[in-house]
């Protein structure tokens, strides 16, 4: 099975660039404390890198 990433929204995007806010939404995060699991792909990794100051990431084995 492919690895997955558990992404937790830990810091508000208020005061940050609109692109960063949209990236957080595109990851499936809406409210602080939300947790989503995404496939570990280069696209998702790139999105996480852009908002790494707003989220926490854990690798999950399946």
N, CA, C and O atoms as a printed pandas DataFrame, in Angstrom:
     atom_number atom_name residue_name chain_id  residue_number  x_coord  y_coord  z_coord
0              1         N          UNK        A               1    0.825   -1.187    0.000
1              2        CA          UNK        A               1    0.000    0.000    0.000
2              3         C          UNK        A               1    0.869    1.250    0.000
3              4         O          UNK        A               1    2.014    1.243    0.452
4              5         N          UNK        A               2    0.296    2.296   -0.511
5              6        CA          UNK        A               2    1.011    3.562   -0.568
6              7         C          UNK        A               2    0.977    4.245    0.799
7              8         O          UNK        A               2    0.048    4.043    1.581
8              9         N          UNK        A               3    1.980    5.036    1.071
9             10        CA          UNK        A               3    1.997    5.818    2.303
10            11         C          UNK        A               3    0.971    6.930    2.205
11            12         O          UNK        A               3    0.609    7.377    1.117
12            13         N          UNK        A               4    0.522    7.354    3.347
13            14        CA          UNK        A               4   -0.414    8.473    3.402
14            15         C          UNK        A               4    0.130    9.512    4.372
15            16         O          UNK        A               4    0.975    9.213    5.216
16            17         N          UNK        A               5   -0.366   10.734    4.239
17            18        CA          UNK        A               5    0.018   11.823    5.124
18            19         C          UNK        A               5   -1.191   12.226    5.955
19            20         O          UNK        A               5   -2.283   12.428    5.423
20            21         N          UNK        A               6   -0.987   12.341    7.265
21            22        CA          UNK        A               6   -2.025   12.873    8.145
22            23         C          UNK        A               6   -1.682   14.339    8.375
23            24         O          UNK        A               6   -0.648   14.662    8.959
24            25         N          UNK        A               7   -2.561   15.220    7.910
25            26        CA          UNK        A               7   -2.315   16.661    7.950
26            27         C          UNK        A               7   -3.281   17.291    8.950
27            28         O          UNK        A               7   -4.494   17.104    8.863
28            29         N          UNK        A               8   -2.722   18.041    9.901
29            30        CA          UNK        A               8   -3.515   18.695   10.935
30            31         C          UNK        A               8   -3.364   20.207   10.793
31            32         O          UNK        A               8   -2.254   20.729   10.682
32            33         N          UNK        A               9   -4.505   20.898   10.799
33            34        CA          UNK        A               9   -4.547   22.366   10.690
34            35         C          UNK        A               9   -4.331   22.943   12.083
35            36         O          UNK        A               9   -5.202   22.817   12.943
36            37         N          UNK        A              10   -3.164   23.586   12.323
37            38        CA          UNK        A              10   -2.818   24.016   13.676
38            39         C          UNK        A              10   -2.693   25.526   13.857
39            40         O          UNK        A              10   -2.658   26.004   14.991
40            41         N          UNK        A              11   -2.626   26.285   12.767
41            42        CA          UNK        A              11   -2.477   27.729   12.899
42            43         C          UNK        A              11   -3.354   28.425   11.870
43            44         O          UNK        A              11   -3.409   28.000   10.716
44            45         N          UNK        A              12   -4.026   29.468   12.265
45            46        CA          UNK        A              12   -4.962   30.171   11.403
46            47         C          UNK        A              12   -4.258   30.825   10.220
47            48         O          UNK        A              12   -3.120   31.279   10.329
48            49         N          UNK        A              13   -4.957   30.864    9.089
49            50        CA          UNK        A              13   -4.416   31.487    7.881
50            51         C          UNK        A              13   -4.782   32.966    7.787
51            52         O          UNK        A              13   -4.471   33.618    6.790
52            53         N          UNK        A              14   -5.434   33.495    8.810
53            54        CA          UNK        A              14   -5.793   34.911    8.810
54            55         C          UNK        A              14   -4.514   35.734    8.762
55            56         O          UNK        A              14   -3.581   35.492    9.527
56            57         N          UNK        A              15   -4.475   36.696    7.871
57            58        CA          UNK        A              15   -3.304   37.557    7.735
58            59         C          UNK        A              15   -2.291   37.045    6.731
59            60         O          UNK        A              15   -1.279   37.700    6.482
60            61         N          UNK        A              16   -2.551   35.878    6.150
61            62        CA          UNK        A              16   -1.649   35.314    5.158
62            63         C          UNK        A              16   -2.221   35.508    3.755
63            64         O          UNK        A              16   -3.388   35.862    3.585
64            65         N          UNK        A              17   -1.391   35.274    2.777
65            66        CA          UNK        A              17   -1.740   35.426    1.381
66            67         C          UNK        A              17   -2.969   34.585    1.014
67            68         O          UNK        A              17   -3.172   33.503    1.564
68            69         N          UNK        A              18   -3.786   35.089    0.080
69            70        CA          UNK        A              18   -4.990   34.385   -0.367
70            71         C          UNK        A              18   -4.626   33.028   -0.966
71            72         O          UNK        A              18   -5.377   32.067   -0.804
72            73         N          UNK        A              19   -3.506   32.934   -1.646
73            74        CA          UNK        A              19   -3.091   31.654   -2.226
74            75         C          UNK        A              19   -2.868   30.606   -1.138
75            76         O          UNK        A              19   -3.196   29.435   -1.325
76            77         N          UNK        A              20   -2.312   31.027   -0.007
77            78        CA          UNK        A              20   -2.088   30.090    1.090
78            79         C          UNK        A              20   -3.411   29.652    1.705
79            80         O          UNK        A              20   -3.558   28.489    2.080
80            81         N          UNK        A              21   -4.378   30.566    1.816
81            82        CA          UNK        A              21   -5.697   30.219    2.331
82            83         C          UNK        A              21   -6.372   29.199    1.420
83            84         O          UNK        A              21   -6.978   28.239    1.896
84            85         N          UNK        A              22   -6.265   29.408    0.115
85            86        CA          UNK        A              22   -6.871   28.486   -0.848
86            87         C          UNK        A              22   -6.174   27.128   -0.833
87            88         O          UNK        A              22   -6.812   26.097   -1.047
88            89         N          UNK        A              23   -4.881   27.129   -0.583
89            90        CA          UNK        A              23   -4.145   25.860   -0.496
90            91         C          UNK        A              23   -4.622   25.054    0.705
91            92         O          UNK        A              23   -4.787   23.838    0.610
92            93         N          UNK        A              24   -4.843   25.717    1.823
93            94        CA          UNK        A              24   -5.359   25.038    3.017
94            95         C          UNK        A              24   -6.726   24.431    2.707
95            96         O          UNK        A              24   -6.990   23.285    3.070
96            97         N          UNK        A              25   -7.586   25.183    2.046
97            98        CA          UNK        A              25   -8.908   24.662    1.680
98            99         C          UNK        A              25   -8.793   23.497    0.701
99           100         O          UNK        A              25   -9.531   22.519    0.815
100          101         N          UNK        A              26   -7.879   23.593   -0.252
101          102        CA          UNK        A              26   -7.692   22.532   -1.245
102          103         C          UNK        A              26   -7.205   21.233   -0.593
103          104         O          UNK        A              26   -7.459   20.144   -1.109
104          105         N          UNK        A              27   -6.519   21.347    0.516
105          106        CA          UNK        A              27   -6.083   20.162    1.251
106          107         C          UNK        A              27   -7.248   19.517    2.009
107          108         O          UNK        A              27   -7.121   18.402    2.516
108          109         N          UNK        A              28   -8.381   20.220    2.084
109          110        CA          UNK        A              28   -9.550   19.683    2.774
110          111         C          UNK        A              28   -9.681   20.155    4.209
111          112         O          UNK        A              28  -10.447   19.583    4.984
112          113         N          UNK        A              29   -8.939   21.197    4.571
113          114        CA          UNK        A              29   -8.947   21.718    5.939
114          115         C          UNK        A              29   -9.814   22.968    5.998
115          116         O          UNK        A              29   -9.638   23.888    5.200
116          117         N          UNK        A              30  -10.753   23.001    6.946
117          118        CA          UNK        A              30  -11.665   24.140    7.043
118          119         C          UNK        A              30  -11.550   24.865    8.374
119          120         O          UNK        A              30  -11.517   26.095    8.408
120          121         N          UNK        A              31  -11.488   24.120    9.466
121          122        CA          UNK        A              31  -11.426   24.713   10.800
122          123         C          UNK        A              31  -10.141   24.277   11.504
123          124         O          UNK        A              31   -9.587   23.216   11.215
124          125         N          UNK        A              32   -9.680   25.115   12.429
125          126        CA          UNK        A              32   -8.510   24.743   13.216
126          127         C          UNK        A              32   -8.767   23.422   13.916
127          128         O          UNK        A              32   -9.852   23.186   14.446
128          129         N          UNK        A              33   -7.771   22.575   13.913
129          130        CA          UNK        A              33   -7.894   21.274   14.534
130          131         C          UNK        A              33   -8.361   20.185   13.584
131          132         O          UNK        A              33   -8.342   19.007   13.941
132          133         N          UNK        A              34   -8.782   20.557   12.380
133          134        CA          UNK        A              34   -9.197   19.555   11.393
134          135         C          UNK        A              34   -8.022   18.653   11.043
135          136         O          UNK        A              34   -6.877   19.099   10.972
136          137         N          UNK        A              35   -8.324   17.382   10.826
137          138        CA          UNK        A              35   -7.316   16.405   10.433
138          139         C          UNK        A              35   -7.816   15.690    9.193
139          140         O          UNK        A              35   -8.948   15.208    9.163
140          141         N          UNK        A              36   -6.967   15.619    8.157
141          142        CA          UNK        A              36   -7.303   14.882    6.945
142          143         C          UNK        A              36   -6.147   13.955    6.611
143          144         O          UNK        A              36   -5.006   14.200    7.002
144          145         N          UNK        A              37   -6.451   12.897    5.890
145          146        CA          UNK        A              37   -5.414   12.011    5.372
146          147         C          UNK        A              37   -5.433   12.101    3.862
147          148         O          UNK        A              37   -6.480   11.962    3.230
148          149         N          UNK        A              38   -4.266   12.334    3.291
149          150        CA          UNK        A              38   -4.109   12.449    1.841
150          151         C          UNK        A              38   -3.042   11.453    1.404
151          152         O          UNK        A              38   -2.162   11.087    2.182
152          153         N          UNK        A              39   -3.132   11.019    0.146
153          154        CA          UNK        A              39   -2.084   10.170   -0.416
154          155         C          UNK        A              39   -0.775   10.950   -0.466
155          156         O          UNK        A              39   -0.771   12.163   -0.673
156          157         N          UNK        A              40    0.315   10.250   -0.277
157          158        CA          UNK        A              40    1.643   10.883   -0.311
158          159         C          UNK        A              40    2.104   10.984   -1.757
159          160         O          UNK        A              40    2.787   10.096   -2.269
160          161         N          UNK        A              41    1.719   12.083   -2.411
161          162        CA          UNK        A              41    2.093   12.329   -3.803
162          163         C          UNK        A              41    2.909   13.617   -3.879
163          164         O          UNK        A              41    2.873   14.427   -2.954
164          165         N          UNK        A              42    3.636   13.809   -4.967
165          166        CA          UNK        A              42    4.403   15.053   -5.107
166          167         C          UNK        A              42    3.523   16.304   -5.077
167          168         O          UNK        A              42    3.954   17.350   -4.594
168          169         N          UNK        A              43    2.305   16.205   -5.583
169          170        CA          UNK        A              43    1.395   17.352   -5.590
170          171         C          UNK        A              43    1.023   17.741   -4.162
171          172         O          UNK        A              43    1.090   18.915   -3.798
172          173         N          UNK        A              44    0.634   16.761   -3.361
173          174        CA          UNK        A              44    0.253   17.033   -1.969
174          175         C          UNK        A              44    1.455   17.512   -1.177
175          176         O          UNK        A              44    1.329   18.423   -0.358
176          177         N          UNK        A              45    2.623   16.917   -1.405
177          178        CA          UNK        A              45    3.850   17.371   -0.719
178          179         C          UNK        A              45    4.140   18.834   -1.027
179          180         O          UNK        A              45    4.525   19.592   -0.137
180          181         N          UNK        A              46    3.958   19.235   -2.284
181          182        CA          UNK        A              46    4.188   20.626   -2.671
182          183         C          UNK        A              46    3.223   21.568   -1.977
183          184         O          UNK        A              46    3.610   22.647   -1.529
184          185         N          UNK        A              47    1.949   21.153   -1.888
185          186        CA          UNK        A              47    0.957   21.981   -1.203
186          187         C          UNK        A              47    1.297   22.127    0.273
187          188         O          UNK        A              47    1.190   23.215    0.838
188          189         N          UNK        A              48    1.707   21.027    0.893
189          190        CA          UNK        A              48    2.072   21.057    2.309
190          191         C          UNK        A              48    3.294   21.948    2.520
191          192         O          UNK        A              48    3.358   22.678    3.510
192          193         N          UNK        A              49    4.255   21.900    1.617
193          194        CA          UNK        A              49    5.442   22.752    1.742
194          195         C          UNK        A              49    5.078   24.234    1.723
195          196         O          UNK        A              49    5.698   25.035    2.423
196          197         N          UNK        A              50    4.080   24.598    0.928
197          198        CA          UNK        A              50    3.677   26.004    0.816
198          199         C          UNK        A              50    2.999   26.524    2.077
199          200         O          UNK        A              50    3.045   27.720    2.362
200          201         N          UNK        A              51    2.372   25.625    2.832
201          202        CA          UNK        A              51    1.668   26.051    4.050
202          203         C          UNK        A              51    2.201   25.325    5.286
203          204         O          UNK        A              51    1.466   25.112    6.251
204          205         N          UNK        A              52    3.465   24.952    5.254
205          206        CA          UNK        A              52    4.060   24.173    6.356
206          207         C          UNK        A              52    4.025   24.914    7.686
207          208         O          UNK        A              52    4.069   24.286    8.744
208          209         N          UNK        A              53    3.945   26.242    7.646
209          210        CA          UNK        A              53    3.882   27.030    8.877
210          211         C          UNK        A              53    2.474   27.021    9.492
211          212         O          UNK        A              53    2.279   27.515   10.603
212          213         N          UNK        A              54    1.492   26.459    8.767
213          214        CA          UNK        A              54    0.108   26.426    9.257
214          215         C          UNK        A              54   -0.361   25.022    9.620
215          216         O          UNK        A              54   -1.392   24.864   10.273
216          217         N          UNK        A              55    0.381   24.009    9.205
217          218        CA          UNK        A              55   -0.066   22.629    9.399
218          219         C          UNK        A              55    1.032   21.775   10.016
219          220         O          UNK        A              55    2.210   22.132    9.980
220          221         N          UNK        A              56    0.625   20.634   10.587
221          222        CA          UNK        A              56    1.551   19.598   11.039
222          223         C          UNK        A              56    1.312   18.374   10.186
223          224         O          UNK        A              56    0.172   18.069    9.836
224          225         N          UNK        A              57    2.384   17.669    9.847
225          226        CA          UNK        A              57    2.270   16.510    8.961
226          227         C          UNK        A              57    2.904   15.296    9.621
227          228         O          UNK        A              57    3.991   15.373   10.194
228          229         N          UNK        A              58    2.197   14.169    9.525
229          230        CA          UNK        A              58    2.723   12.886   10.000
230          231         C          UNK        A              58    2.576   11.881    8.864
231          232         O          UNK        A              58    1.567   11.873    8.158
232          233         N          UNK        A              59    3.582   11.038    8.693
233          234        CA          UNK        A              59    3.468    9.975    7.714
234          235         C          UNK        A              59    2.780    8.784    8.378
235          236         O          UNK        A              59    3.107    8.415    9.506
236          237         N          UNK        A              60    1.826    8.189    7.667
237          238        CA          UNK        A              60    1.051    7.069    8.176
238          239         C          UNK        A              60    1.254    5.874    7.276
239          240         O          UNK        A              60    1.057    5.964    6.064
240          241         N          UNK        A              61    1.651    4.746    7.861
241          242        CA          UNK        A              61    1.798    3.501    7.102
242          243         C          UNK        A              61    0.449    2.806    7.043
243          244         O          UNK        A              61   -0.312    2.808    8.010
244          245         N          UNK        A              62    0.168    2.214    5.892
245          246        CA          UNK        A              62   -1.085    1.475    5.777
246          247         C          UNK        A              62   -0.833    0.027    5.477
247          248         O          UNK        A              62   -1.779   -0.750    5.345
